[in-house]
């Protein structure tokens, strides 16, 4: 009876370990896809004496406009 219990626990452990390993593989491939979609922030954008980086001049102007509309000082 003890031998049967040990065999069942061993088989269950191996199945569980292989399922965790397959999930890790799936996550690593998702991380690779995310890194290929990175944006380039090359345009400096000064807002309220703070310099931020924006992807384009249009994005910078849009940020400035949104911040000025919400600025209550």
C-alpha positions as CSV (number, residue, x, y, z in Angstrom):
1,X,0.0,0.0,0.0
2,X,2.9,2.4,0.8
3,X,4.6,1.6,-2.5
4,X,1.4,2.4,-4.4
5,X,1.1,5.7,-2.5
6,X,4.7,6.6,-3.3
7,X,4.3,5.8,-7.0
8,X,1.1,7.9,-7.2
9,X,2.8,10.9,-5.5
10,X,5.8,10.6,-7.8
11,X,3.6,10.5,-10.9
12,X,1.5,13.5,-9.7
13,X,4.7,15.5,-9.0
14,X,6.1,14.8,-12.4
15,X,2.8,15.9,-14.1
16,X,2.6,19.0,-12.0
17,X,6.3,19.9,-12.7
18,X,5.9,19.5,-16.5
19,X,2.8,21.7,-16.5
20,X,4.7,24.5,-14.7
21,X,7.5,24.1,-17.1
22,X,5.2,24.5,-20.1
23,X,3.7,27.7,-18.6
24,X,7.2,29.2,-18.1
25,X,8.0,28.5,-21.8
26,X,4.8,30.3,-22.9
27,X,5.6,33.3,-20.7
28,X,9.1,33.7,-22.1
29,X,7.8,33.8,-25.6
30,X,5.3,36.5,-24.7
31,X,8.2,38.6,-23.2
32,X,10.1,38.3,-26.5
33,X,7.1,39.6,-28.4
34,X,6.7,42.6,-26.0
35,X,10.3,43.6,-26.4
36,X,9.9,43.8,-30.2
37,X,7.1,46.3,-29.8
38,X,9.0,49.0,-27.8
39,X,8.5,52.6,-28.8
40,X,11.2,55.1,-29.3
41,X,11.0,58.2,-27.1
42,X,13.4,60.6,-28.8
43,X,11.7,64.0,-28.6
44,X,12.3,66.0,-25.5
45,X,9.2,67.6,-24.1
46,X,9.4,70.3,-21.4
47,X,6.3,70.6,-19.3
48,X,6.2,72.8,-16.1
49,X,10.0,72.8,-15.8
50,X,10.2,69.0,-16.2
51,X,11.7,67.4,-19.3
52,X,9.9,64.3,-20.5
53,X,10.6,62.2,-23.5
54,X,7.9,61.8,-26.1
55,X,7.6,59.7,-29.3
56,X,6.9,62.8,-31.5
57,X,6.3,66.5,-31.3
58,X,2.6,65.9,-31.8
59,X,2.5,63.7,-28.7
60,X,4.4,66.4,-26.7
61,X,1.9,69.1,-27.8
62,X,-1.0,66.9,-26.9
63,X,0.5,66.2,-23.4
64,X,1.1,69.9,-22.8
65,X,-2.5,70.7,-23.9
66,X,-4.0,68.0,-21.6
67,X,-1.9,69.2,-18.6
68,X,-2.8,72.8,-19.1
69,X,-6.5,72.0,-19.2
70,X,-6.2,70.2,-15.9
71,X,-3.9,72.7,-14.2
72,X,-5.9,74.6,-11.6
73,X,-3.1,76.8,-10.1
